[in-house]
């Protein structure tokens, strides 16, 4: 028997098959090429049938019946090859369909353009603003120190520009200056540290009024830097930088820093007190306890709310295991002794009867709720940003960002939460029973730790669902808040309301009032009587600086005595908004000034933008001094309605223009009674 080498049509596969190896080669040929004819000219070795090659090449193919049939003796190799060459191939039944089927299995027809699958488009590149937001977040996570320097530099620089863009100081600046000039130990209802520091800065800088701005913004920057140092030891540097960024959103770090007041003075001291307390409790050295005592004494002198923070720290010392281990050591006793020594002058003033006014219980409860509502209002920016950062599906949301903070210890978490929320609650409750008095700046002094406290409430790992939106809003507050403050103050100058103090021509008013005094006596101006604002305007720019008799009240001005008032005399200043008449002393001032015969006058001060302010003044000469009037001048030719007195030289009474005024002489009633009246001389 011999092998059948003819071509066989395989209906199951739909093609013409010879040997299996030849069929596999035909499948891989392209459509346009004619298959080459395969020649089996080489004889196979004896004892090795040709079907072996087929089985190796394609093991799944079924062998032909002739190859499976047994053979007793294989034919000679030469005869088999010759038969394969000479033997004609049988006719192939319609190979074209089989070839097409083979080609179709290899190459698929092209799809229409509308059906072809489109390649995935690359993601749109974010804009410059969004890339800046992503960069800010990356720097905060990877380079916290660099981010801190950027925050402090931008924050401080923009607020310095805003503060120095105004020609005058805020109203609180004049109050701090006039009280600091007397070095009081407890005037009015506010503690004395802020006036003390104001006077020290003025002495160092030679009376430069901008020293108050440096004090105010410098105190805010120092508080942020101390907060970063405190937070870095608790939740790591990245968490501390995030705490500083959140703290800027609190209201007391906004436009309030344009003026230096007791609350701004207490901000760095409150953060320093908490940091020194933590270091003193967790260490075994006495130096932190000494520093803590000094800082607590200064904090009580800076703001009465500082006493609430001191009480919270004492309670934390007694209630925590770490604090109880330090109770019997000399450190707490030493700190308490130093704090009491620093606070003694102010505590003596507080112990005086009448230092605080008594109110009804109902009024105190209303004041307590108002105080807590004000605290919530200070933190609206912080609360709003935290809520927006956690909400999904918002504009400019971006991919959620994972933030990892160092896990704080139980001692640190309890300390920050108690120091952030405890003093406010204690002040509110204490005001009801009369332990604390709530002032205009009480709440701002207790808000420096709120940003760090918010991070203490979060887990060590949390996700910002809208990081880009949070960064955009935060940048708007950081960069935009100073410009909003500038625009708000300048826009009020064109309204119908009173002119902001920052835009008031205070230097022109002071020069005019000094000219009134110097033109009538050779004695120096030693006392100016009036409201804290108007008399403060005159006193701040006078040289040498006089004392201010605030509202002609000895309780508000303990540095003024009746004997000093009699010897030095005084210049009384008021506006026609406060008291309409300018030919007599205001009724609240008459009791303190006594039975005197002053010289009266009127001055109209141009405020700019079409506004005028009418002032009345009264000069009470020193004891034994005869008032000398200015030289007589000829009456003006122009009509009185067209006369516009200069802002540097006030208008004078008619009697004073004709002859030197007499102490007993009483001038005619003043002309203008409102700022809108055209200027006239009396």
C-alpha positions as CSV (number, residue, x, y, z in Angstrom):
1,X,0.0,0.0,0.0
2,X,1.1,3.7,-0.5
3,X,0.1,7.0,0.7
4,X,-2.6,8.9,-1.1
5,X,-1.2,12.3,-2.0
6,X,-4.1,13.5,-4.1
7,X,-6.2,16.6,-3.3
8,X,-9.3,16.0,-1.2
9,X,-12.3,18.4,-0.9
10,X,-13.2,18.8,2.8
11,X,-16.8,20.0,3.0
12,X,-16.6,20.5,6.7
13,X,-13.8,23.1,6.3
14,X,-15.1,24.6,3.0
15,X,-11.8,24.4,1.2
16,X,-9.6,22.1,-0.9
17,X,-7.1,20.2,1.2
18,X,-4.1,18.1,0.2
19,X,-1.6,17.5,2.8
20,X,-2.4,19.3,6.0
21,X,0.7,21.4,5.9
22,X,-0.1,22.8,2.5
23,X,-3.6,23.8,3.7
24,X,-2.2,25.8,6.6
25,X,0.1,27.8,4.4
26,X,-2.8,28.7,2.0
27,X,-4.8,30.3,4.8
28,X,-2.2,32.9,5.6
29,X,-1.8,34.1,2.0
30,X,-3.3,37.5,1.0
31,X,-6.3,37.9,-1.3
32,X,-4.5,39.3,-4.4
33,X,-1.6,36.8,-4.4
34,X,-1.9,33.5,-6.2
35,X,-0.8,30.6,-4.1
36,X,2.5,29.1,-5.1
37,X,2.6,25.5,-6.1
38,X,4.2,23.3,-3.6
39,X,6.5,20.6,-4.8
40,X,7.3,17.5,-2.8
41,X,10.4,16.6,-4.8
42,X,12.5,15.8,-1.9
43,X,12.2,12.2,-0.9
44,X,11.4,11.5,2.7
45,X,13.7,9.2,4.7
46,X,12.9,5.6,4.8
47,X,10.7,4.5,7.6
48,X,9.3,8.0,8.2
49,X,6.0,8.6,6.5
50,X,5.0,12.0,5.2
51,X,2.0,12.1,7.4
52,X,4.2,12.7,10.4
53,X,4.9,16.2,9.3
54,X,1.2,16.8,9.1
55,X,0.5,15.6,12.6
56,X,3.3,17.8,14.0
57,X,2.1,20.8,12.1
58,X,-1.6,20.6,13.0
59,X,-2.3,18.1,15.7
60,X,-6.1,18.8,15.7
61,X,-6.6,17.7,12.0
62,X,-8.0,14.2,11.4
63,X,-5.8,11.9,9.4
64,X,-7.0,10.7,6.0
65,X,-8.3,7.1,5.7
66,X,-5.4,6.1,3.5
67,X,-2.9,7.3,6.1
68,X,-4.6,5.4,8.9
69,X,-4.9,2.1,7.0
70,X,-2.2,-0.4,7.9
71,X,0.5,-1.4,5.4
72,X,2.7,-4.5,5.5
73,X,5.6,-3.0,3.6
74,X,6.0,0.6,2.6
75,X,6.7,1.3,-1.1
76,X,10.0,2.5,-2.2
77,X,10.6,6.2,-1.7
78,X,11.6,6.8,-5.3
79,X,8.4,5.4,-6.7
80,X,6.2,7.4,-4.3
81,X,7.9,10.7,-5.3
82,X,7.6,9.9,-9.0
83,X,4.0,9.1,-8.7
84,X,3.4,12.4,-6.9
85,X,5.0,14.3,-9.8
86,X,3.6,12.5,-12.8
87,X,0.1,11.9,-11.5
88,X,-2.2,14.7,-12.6
89,X,-4.3,16.4,-9.9
90,X,-8.0,15.7,-10.0
91,X,-10.3,18.7,-10.8
92,X,-11.0,21.0,-7.9
93,X,-14.6,21.6,-7.3
94,X,-15.2,25.4,-7.2
95,X,-12.2,26.6,-5.2
96,X,-13.2,30.3,-5.5
97,X,-15.9,30.2,-2.8
98,X,-13.6,28.4,-0.4
99,X,-10.8,30.9,-1.1
100,X,-13.1,33.8,-0.4
101,X,-14.2,32.2,2.8
102,X,-10.6,31.8,3.8
103,X,-9.8,35.5,2.9
104,X,-12.9,36.7,4.8
105,X,-11.7,35.0,7.9
106,X,-8.4,36.9,7.7
107,X,-9.5,40.4,6.5
108,X,-12.6,42.1,7.6
109,X,-14.3,44.6,5.4
110,X,-13.9,48.3,6.4
111,X,-16.7,49.9,8.3
112,X,-18.3,53.2,7.3
113,X,-16.8,56.3,8.9
114,X,-19.9,56.8,11.0
115,X,-19.7,53.3,12.4
116,X,-15.9,53.1,12.9
117,X,-15.0,53.2,16.6
118,X,-13.3,56.6,17.4
119,X,-10.1,56.7,19.3
120,X,-10.4,58.0,22.9
121,X,-9.8,61.7,23.0
122,X,-7.2,62.9,25.5
123,X,-8.6,64.7,28.6
124,X,-8.9,68.5,28.3
125,X,-5.9,70.3,29.9
126,X,-7.1,72.5,32.8
127,X,-6.7,76.2,32.5
128,X,-4.2,78.4,34.2
129,X,-6.4,79.1,37.2
130,X,-7.2,75.5,37.8
131,X,-3.5,74.5,37.4
132,X,-2.7,77.2,40.0
133,X,-5.2,75.7,42.4
134,X,-3.7,72.3,42.0
135,X,-0.2,73.7,42.5
136,X,-1.3,75.4,45.7
137,X,-2.7,72.2,47.1
138,X,0.4,70.2,46.1
139,X,2.7,72.8,47.7
140,X,0.7,72.7,50.9
141,X,1.0,68.9,51.1
142,X,4.7,68.6,50.0
143,X,6.3,71.9,50.9
144,X,4.5,73.2,54.0
145,X,7.2,75.7,55.0
146,X,7.3,77.3,51.6
147,X,3.5,77.5,51.6
148,X,3.6,79.2,55.0
149,X,6.0,81.8,53.8
150,X,3.8,82.6,50.8
151,X,0.7,82.9,53.0
152,X,2.3,85.2,55.5
153,X,4.0,87.3,52.8
154,X,0.9,87.8,50.7
155,X,-1.4,88.3,53.7
156,X,0.9,90.9,55.4
157,X,1.9,92.7,52.3
158,X,-1.7,93.3,51.0
159,X,-3.0,94.4,54.4
160,X,0.0,96.8,54.8
161,X,-0.9,98.3,51.4
162,X,-4.6,98.6,52.4
163,X,-3.8,100.3,55.8
164,X,-1.3,102.8,54.3
165,X,-3.7,103.8,51.5
166,X,-5.8,105.8,53.9
167,X,-4.8,109.3,55.1
168,X,-5.9,108.8,58.7
169,X,-6.1,106.0,61.3
170,X,-9.3,104.2,62.3
171,X,-11.3,105.6,65.2
172,X,-9.9,103.1,67.7
173,X,-6.4,104.2,66.9
174,X,-7.0,107.7,68.3
175,X,-8.5,106.2,71.4
176,X,-5.5,104.0,72.0
177,X,-3.1,107.0,71.4
178,X,-4.9,109.4,73.8
179,X,-5.0,106.7,76.6
180,X,-1.5,105.5,76.0
181,X,-0.2,109.1,76.4
182,X,-1.2,108.9,80.1
183,X,0.2,105.4,80.9
184,X,-2.9,104.5,82.8
185,X,-3.3,101.4,84.9
186,X,-7.0,100.9,84.1
187,X,-8.9,103.6,82.4
188,X,-12.4,103.1,81.1
189,X,-13.6,99.5,80.7
190,X,-10.6,98.1,78.7
191,X,-7.3,96.8,80.1
192,X,-4.2,99.0,79.5
193,X,-1.7,96.8,77.5
194,X,-2.8,98.0,74.0
195,X,-2.5,101.7,75.0
196,X,0.9,101.0,76.6
197,X,2.3,99.3,73.5
198,X,0.9,102.2,71.3
199,X,2.7,104.8,73.4
200,X,6.0,102.7,73.4
201,X,5.8,102.4,69.6
202,X,5.2,106.1,69.2
203,X,8.2,107.0,71.4
204,X,10.5,104.6,69.5
205,X,9.4,106.0,66.1
206,X,9.3,109.6,67.1
207,X,5.5,110.0,67.1
208,X,4.9,108.3,63.8
209,X,1.2,107.4,63.6
210,X,2.0,104.5,61.2
211,X,3.5,102.6,64.1
212,X,0.0,101.6,65.1
213,X,-0.4,99.9,61.8
214,X,2.8,98.0,62.2
215,X,1.7,96.9,65.7
216,X,-1.7,95.7,64.4
217,X,-0.6,93.7,61.4
218,X,2.6,92.5,63.1
219,X,0.4,91.1,65.9
220,X,-1.7,89.2,63.5
221,X,1.4,87.8,61.7
222,X,3.0,86.8,65.0
223,X,-0.2,85.0,66.0
224,X,-0.2,83.0,62.7
225,X,3.4,82.1,63.1
226,X,3.0,80.9,66.7
227,X,-0.1,78.9,65.6
228,X,2.0,77.1,63.0
229,X,4.7,76.3,65.5
230,X,2.0,74.9,67.9
231,X,0.3,72.9,65.2
232,X,3.5,71.5,63.8
233,X,4.2,69.6,67.0
234,X,0.6,68.2,67.1
235,X,-0.5,67.4,63.6
236,X,2.6,67.8,61.5
237,X,3.8,70.7,59.3
238,X,1.3,70.1,56.5
239,X,-1.5,70.2,59.0
240,X,-0.1,73.3,60.7
241,X,0.0,75.1,57.3
242,X,-3.6,74.1,56.7
243,X,-4.5,75.4,60.1
244,X,-2.9,78.8,59.3
245,X,-4.8,79.0,56.0
246,X,-8.1,78.3,57.7
247,X,-7.4,80.8,60.5
248,X,-7.1,83.6,57.9
249,X,-10.8,83.1,57.1
250,X,-11.9,84.2,60.6
251,X,-13.3,87.7,60.9
252,X,-10.8,89.0,63.4
253,X,-8.0,88.4,60.8
254,X,-9.8,90.5,58.2
255,X,-10.4,94.3,58.2
256,X,-10.2,94.4,62.0
257,X,-6.4,94.4,61.8
258,X,-6.4,97.9,60.2
259,X,-6.7,99.3,63.8
260,X,-4.8,98.3,66.9
261,X,-7.2,97.4,69.8
262,X,-7.1,95.1,72.8
263,X,-8.4,92.1,70.8
264,X,-5.6,92.4,68.3
265,X,-3.1,92.7,71.1
266,X,-4.4,89.6,72.7
267,X,-4.2,87.3,69.6
268,X,-0.5,86.3,69.8
269,X,-0.6,86.2,73.6
270,X,-3.5,83.7,73.6
271,X,-1.6,81.3,71.2
272,X,1.6,81.8,73.1
273,X,-0.1,80.9,76.4
274,X,-1.5,77.6,75.0
275,X,1.9,76.7,73.5
276,X,3.8,77.4,76.6
277,X,1.3,75.5,78.8
278,X,1.7,72.4,76.5
279,X,5.5,72.6,76.7
280,X,5.5,73.1,80.4
281,X,3.3,70.2,81.2
282,X,5.0,67.8,78.8
283,X,8.5,68.7,79.9
284,X,10.4,68.7,83.2
285,X,12.1,72.1,83.1
286,X,11.0,75.3,84.8
287,X,11.7,77.8,82.1
288,X,8.3,77.2,80.3
289,X,6.5,77.8,83.5
290,X,8.2,81.1,84.1
291,X,7.4,82.2,80.5
292,X,3.8,81.0,80.9
293,X,3.3,83.2,84.1
294,X,4.6,86.3,82.3
295,X,2.4,85.7,79.2
296,X,-0.7,85.0,81.2
297,X,-0.1,88.3,83.1
298,X,0.2,90.2,79.9
299,X,-2.8,88.4,78.4
300,X,-5.0,89.6,81.4
301,X,-3.7,93.1,80.8
302,X,-4.5,92.9,77.1
303,X,-8.1,91.7,77.2
304,X,-10.5,90.7,80.0
305,X,-11.4,87.6,78.0
306,X,-7.8,86.4,78.7
307,X,-8.9,85.6,82.2
308,X,-11.4,83.0,80.8
309,X,-8.5,81.3,78.9
310,X,-6.4,81.3,82.0
311,X,-9.2,79.5,83.9
312,X,-9.6,77.0,81.1
313,X,-5.9,76.1,81.3
314,X,-6.1,75.7,85.1
315,X,-9.1,73.3,84.6
316,X,-7.2,71.4,82.0
317,X,-4.2,71.1,84.3
318,X,-6.4,69.5,87.0
319,X,-8.5,67.2,84.8
320,X,-5.8,65.5,82.7
321,X,-3.3,62.9,83.9
322,X,-0.4,64.7,82.4
323,X,-1.4,67.9,84.2
324,X,-2.0,66.3,87.6
325,X,1.5,65.0,87.6
326,X,2.7,68.6,87.5
327,X,0.4,70.1,90.1
328,X,2.7,69.4,93.1
329,X,5.8,70.6,91.3
330,X,7.2,74.1,91.8
331,X,6.4,75.1,88.2
332,X,2.6,75.9,88.5
333,X,3.2,77.9,91.7
334,X,5.9,79.9,90.1
335,X,3.8,80.7,87.0
336,X,0.8,81.7,89.2
337,X,3.0,84.1,91.3
338,X,4.4,85.8,88.2
339,X,1.0,86.2,86.6
340,X,-0.5,87.8,89.7
341,X,2.5,90.2,90.0
342,X,2.0,91.4,86.5
343,X,-1.8,91.7,86.9
344,X,-1.7,93.5,90.3
345,X,-2.1,97.1,89.0
346,X,-5.0,96.2,86.8
347,X,-6.6,94.0,89.4
348,X,-6.6,96.9,91.9
349,X,-8.4,99.1,89.4
350,X,-11.0,96.4,88.8
351,X,-11.6,96.1,92.6
352,X,-12.6,99.7,92.8
353,X,-16.3,100.3,93.2
354,X,-18.0,101.7,90.1
355,X,-15.4,100.2,87.7
356,X,-18.2,98.2,86.1
357,X,-21.8,99.2,85.6
358,X,-24.5,96.9,86.9
359,X,-27.2,95.6,84.6
360,X,-30.3,93.5,85.0
361,X,-30.2,89.8,84.6
362,X,-32.4,89.9,81.5
363,X,-30.0,92.4,79.8
364,X,-27.1,90.2,80.7
365,X,-28.7,87.1,79.2
366,X,-29.5,88.9,76.0
367,X,-25.9,90.1,75.9
368,X,-24.6,86.6,76.4
369,X,-26.7,85.2,73.5
370,X,-25.6,88.2,71.4
371,X,-22.0,87.4,72.2
372,X,-22.3,83.7,71.2
373,X,-24.1,84.8,67.9
374,X,-21.2,87.2,67.3
375,X,-18.7,84.3,67.7
376,X,-20.6,82.3,65.1
377,X,-20.5,85.3,62.8
378,X,-16.8,85.6,63.1
379,X,-16.4,82.0,61.9
380,X,-18.8,82.1,59.0
381,X,-16.0,82.1,56.4
382,X,-14.3,79.1,58.1
383,X,-17.6,77.2,58.4
384,X,-18.7,77.9,54.8
385,X,-15.5,76.8,53.3
386,X,-15.4,73.6,55.3
387,X,-19.0,72.7,54.1
388,X,-18.3,73.5,50.5
389,X,-15.1,71.5,50.4
390,X,-17.1,68.4,51.6
391,X,-20.0,68.7,49.2
392,X,-19.8,66.6,46.0
393,X,-20.9,67.7,42.5
394,X,-20.0,71.3,42.6
395,X,-18.5,73.6,39.9
396,X,-14.7,73.6,39.8
397,X,-14.8,70.5,42.0
398,X,-11.8,68.7,40.6
399,X,-10.6,65.2,41.6
400,X,-11.0,64.5,45.3
401,X,-7.7,65.1,47.2
402,X,-6.6,62.9,50.0
403,X,-5.0,64.7,52.9
404,X,-3.0,62.9,55.6
405,X,-2.3,64.6,58.9
406,X,-0.3,63.4,61.9
407,X,-2.6,61.9,64.5
408,X,-2.7,64.1,67.6
409,X,-2.4,62.7,71.0
410,X,-5.4,62.8,73.4
411,X,-3.7,65.5,75.5
412,X,-3.2,67.8,72.5
413,X,-6.7,67.2,71.1
414,X,-8.4,68.0,74.5
415,X,-6.1,71.1,75.0
416,X,-6.9,72.7,71.6
417,X,-10.7,72.0,71.8
418,X,-10.9,73.3,75.3
419,X,-8.8,76.5,74.5
420,X,-10.8,77.1,71.3
421,X,-14.4,76.7,72.6
422,X,-14.1,76.9,76.4
423,X,-13.3,80.6,76.9
424,X,-16.3,81.8,74.8
425,X,-18.7,79.6,76.7
426,X,-17.2,80.7,80.0
427,X,-17.5,84.4,79.1
428,X,-21.1,83.9,78.0
429,X,-22.1,82.1,81.2
430,X,-20.0,84.4,83.4
431,X,-21.5,87.5,82.0
432,X,-24.9,86.3,83.2
433,X,-23.8,86.1,86.8
434,X,-21.6,89.2,86.5
435,X,-18.2,87.7,86.4
436,X,-17.3,88.9,82.9
437,X,-18.1,92.0,81.0
438,X,-18.6,91.7,77.2
439,X,-17.0,94.4,75.2
440,X,-16.9,95.1,71.5
441,X,-13.6,93.3,71.0
442,X,-14.1,90.4,73.5
443,X,-15.0,87.8,71.0
444,X,-12.2,88.5,68.6
445,X,-9.5,87.8,71.2
446,X,-10.7,84.2,71.6
447,X,-10.8,83.1,67.9
448,X,-7.1,82.4,67.1
449,X,-7.3,78.6,67.7
450,X,-10.5,77.9,65.8
451,X,-8.8,76.8,62.6
452,X,-6.5,74.3,64.4
453,X,-9.5,73.1,66.4
454,X,-11.4,72.2,63.2
455,X,-8.5,70.0,62.1
456,X,-8.6,68.3,65.5
457,X,-12.2,67.2,64.8
458,X,-11.2,65.5,61.5
459,X,-9.7,62.0,61.1
460,X,-6.0,61.8,60.3
461,X,-6.9,60.9,56.7
462,X,-9.7,62.6,55.0
463,X,-10.7,63.6,51.4
464,X,-11.5,67.0,50.0
465,X,-14.3,66.3,47.6
466,X,-14.1,69.8,46.0
467,X,-10.4,70.8,46.4
468,X,-10.3,73.2,43.5
469,X,-13.4,75.1,44.7
470,X,-12.0,75.3,48.2
471,X,-8.7,76.6,47.0
472,X,-10.4,79.2,44.7
473,X,-12.5,80.5,47.5
474,X,-9.6,80.6,49.9
475,X,-7.5,82.6,47.4
476,X,-10.3,85.0,46.8
477,X,-10.4,85.7,50.5
478,X,-6.6,86.0,50.9
479,X,-6.1,88.3,47.9
480,X,-9.5,90.0,47.7
481,X,-10.3,90.9,51.3
482,X,-7.9,93.8,51.5
483,X,-9.2,95.3,48.3
484,X,-12.8,94.8,49.4
485,X,-11.9,96.7,52.6
486,X,-10.4,99.6,50.6
487,X,-13.4,99.8,48.2
488,X,-15.9,99.7,51.1
489,X,-14.3,102.6,53.0
490,X,-13.8,104.8,49.9
491,X,-17.4,104.1,48.7
492,X,-18.8,105.3,52.0
493,X,-17.2,108.7,51.4
494,X,-19.7,109.3,48.6
495,X,-22.8,108.2,50.5
496,X,-25.1,110.2,52.7
497,X,-23.7,108.7,55.9
498,X,-20.8,110.1,58.0
499,X,-17.4,110.2,56.6
500,X,-15.2,107.2,57.6
501,X,-12.5,108.1,60.1
502,X,-9.9,106.7,57.8
503,X,-10.7,109.5,55.3
504,X,-11.2,112.3,57.8
505,X,-9.0,115.4,57.5
506,X,-7.7,115.0,61.1
507,X,-4.4,116.8,60.6
508,X,-6.1,119.9,59.1
509,X,-8.5,119.9,62.1
510,X,-5.6,119.7,64.6
511,X,-3.6,122.4,62.9
512,X,-6.7,124.7,62.9
513,X,-7.4,124.2,66.6
514,X,-3.8,124.7,67.5
515,X,-3.8,128.0,65.6
516,X,-6.9,129.1,67.7
517,X,-5.0,128.5,70.9
518,X,-1.6,129.9,69.9
519,X,-3.2,133.1,68.5
520,X,-4.6,134.0,71.9
521,X,-2.0,132.9,74.5
522,X,1.6,132.0,74.7
523,X,1.0,129.1,77.0
524,X,1.2,125.6,75.5
525,X,-2.0,123.6,74.8
526,X,-2.1,121.1,77.7
527,X,-5.7,119.8,77.8
528,X,-8.2,119.3,75.0
529,X,-11.8,118.6,76.1
530,X,-14.3,116.7,74.0
531,X,-15.4,113.3,72.8
532,X,-12.7,110.7,72.5
533,X,-12.9,110.9,68.7
534,X,-12.9,114.6,68.1
535,X,-10.6,115.6,70.9
536,X,-8.3,112.7,69.9
537,X,-8.1,114.1,66.4
538,X,-6.8,117.4,67.8
539,X,-4.4,115.8,70.3
540,X,-2.7,113.2,68.1
541,X,-1.1,115.7,65.7
542,X,-0.4,118.4,68.2
543,X,3.2,119.0,69.4
544,X,3.8,118.6,72.2
545,X,0.9,116.2,72.6
546,X,-1.7,117.4,75.1
547,X,-3.9,115.3,77.4
548,X,-7.5,114.6,76.5
549,X,-10.3,115.3,79.0
550,X,-12.8,112.6,77.6
551,X,-16.3,113.9,77.7
552,X,-15.3,116.1,80.6
553,X,-15.6,113.1,82.9
554,X,-13.0,112.5,85.6
555,X,-14.0,108.8,85.7
556,X,-13.1,108.3,82.1
557,X,-10.0,110.5,82.4
558,X,-8.4,109.9,85.8
559,X,-5.3,111.8,84.8
560,X,-7.3,115.1,84.8
561,X,-7.8,116.8,88.2
562,X,-9.6,120.0,88.9
563,X,-6.4,121.7,90.0
564,X,-4.6,120.8,86.8
565,X,-7.6,121.9,84.8
566,X,-7.6,125.3,86.6
567,X,-3.9,125.9,86.1
568,X,-3.6,124.7,82.5
569,X,-6.9,125.8,81.0
570,X,-8.5,123.8,78.2
571,X,-9.7,124.0,74.6
572,X,-13.2,122.5,74.3
573,X,-14.1,121.0,70.8
574,X,-17.4,119.7,69.6
575,X,-19.3,119.3,66.4
576,X,-22.7,120.7,65.6
577,X,-23.9,117.1,65.2
578,X,-23.2,116.5,68.9
579,X,-24.4,119.9,70.1
580,X,-26.1,122.3,67.8
581,X,-25.2,125.7,69.4
582,X,-21.7,127.1,69.2
583,X,-22.1,130.1,71.6
584,X,-22.3,128.1,74.8
585,X,-20.7,125.1,76.4
586,X,-22.4,121.7,75.8
587,X,-24.5,120.8,78.8
588,X,-22.6,117.6,79.7
589,X,-19.4,119.6,80.0
590,X,-20.6,122.5,82.2
591,X,-20.5,120.7,85.5
592,X,-16.8,119.6,85.2
593,X,-15.6,122.9,83.7
594,X,-17.2,125.1,86.4
595,X,-18.3,128.7,86.2
596,X,-16.0,130.1,83.6
597,X,-16.3,132.7,80.8
598,X,-14.8,131.1,77.8
599,X,-14.2,132.6,74.3
600,X,-16.4,130.9,71.7
601,X,-15.9,130.4,68.0
602,X,-17.0,128.4,65.0
603,X,-15.1,126.7,62.3
604,X,-16.2,125.0,59.1
605,X,-14.0,122.1,58.0
606,X,-14.1,121.0,54.4
607,X,-14.3,117.2,54.2
608,X,-13.9,116.9,50.5
609,X,-16.4,115.6,47.9
610,X,-18.7,118.5,48.6
611,X,-19.1,117.8,52.3
612,X,-18.5,120.2,55.2
613,X,-18.4,119.8,59.0
614,X,-19.2,122.6,61.4
615,X,-17.3,122.8,64.7
616,X,-17.8,124.8,67.8
617,X,-14.9,125.6,70.1
618,X,-14.5,127.3,73.4
619,X,-11.2,128.5,74.9
620,X,-10.9,128.5,78.7
621,X,-7.5,130.2,79.4
622,X,-5.2,129.2,82.2
623,X,-5.5,130.8,85.6
624,X,-4.1,134.3,85.7
625,X,-3.7,134.5,81.9
626,X,-5.4,137.2,79.9
627,X,-6.6,136.1,76.5
628,X,-5.1,138.1,73.7
629,X,-7.0,138.3,70.5
630,X,-5.5,138.5,67.1
631,X,-4.9,141.9,65.4
632,X,-8.0,143.6,64.1
633,X,-8.7,143.2,60.4
634,X,-10.7,145.3,58.0
635,X,-14.1,143.9,57.2
636,X,-14.1,141.9,54.0
637,X,-15.5,143.5,50.8
638,X,-17.0,140.3,49.4
639,X,-20.4,139.2,50.6
640,X,-20.4,136.9,53.6
641,X,-22.0,134.1,51.5
642,X,-18.9,134.0,49.2
643,X,-16.4,133.9,52.0
644,X,-14.8,130.4,52.4
645,X,-12.5,130.1,55.4
646,X,-9.4,128.1,55.0
647,X,-9.2,124.7,56.7
648,X,-6.0,125.7,58.4
649,X,-7.4,129.0,59.9
650,X,-10.9,128.7,61.5
651,X,-13.5,131.5,61.3
652,X,-13.7,133.6,64.4
653,X,-16.5,135.5,66.2
654,X,-17.3,139.0,64.9
655,X,-16.4,140.6,68.2
656,X,-13.0,138.9,68.2
657,X,-12.3,140.3,64.8
658,X,-13.0,143.9,65.8
659,X,-11.3,144.0,69.2
660,X,-9.5,141.7,71.6
661,X,-12.1,139.5,73.2
662,X,-12.9,140.0,76.8
663,X,-13.5,137.2,79.3
664,X,-16.8,138.6,80.2
665,X,-17.8,139.4,76.7
666,X,-20.4,137.1,75.1
667,X,-20.4,136.8,71.3
668,X,-23.4,136.6,69.1
669,X,-24.9,133.2,68.3
670,X,-23.0,131.1,65.8
671,X,-24.1,131.1,62.2
672,X,-24.0,127.6,60.7
673,X,-25.8,124.9,62.6
674,X,-25.2,122.0,60.2
675,X,-22.3,120.8,58.0
676,X,-24.3,121.5,54.9
677,X,-24.6,125.2,55.7
678,X,-22.3,127.5,53.6
679,X,-19.3,128.6,55.6
680,X,-19.7,131.8,57.5
681,X,-17.6,133.7,60.1
682,X,-19.0,134.7,63.5
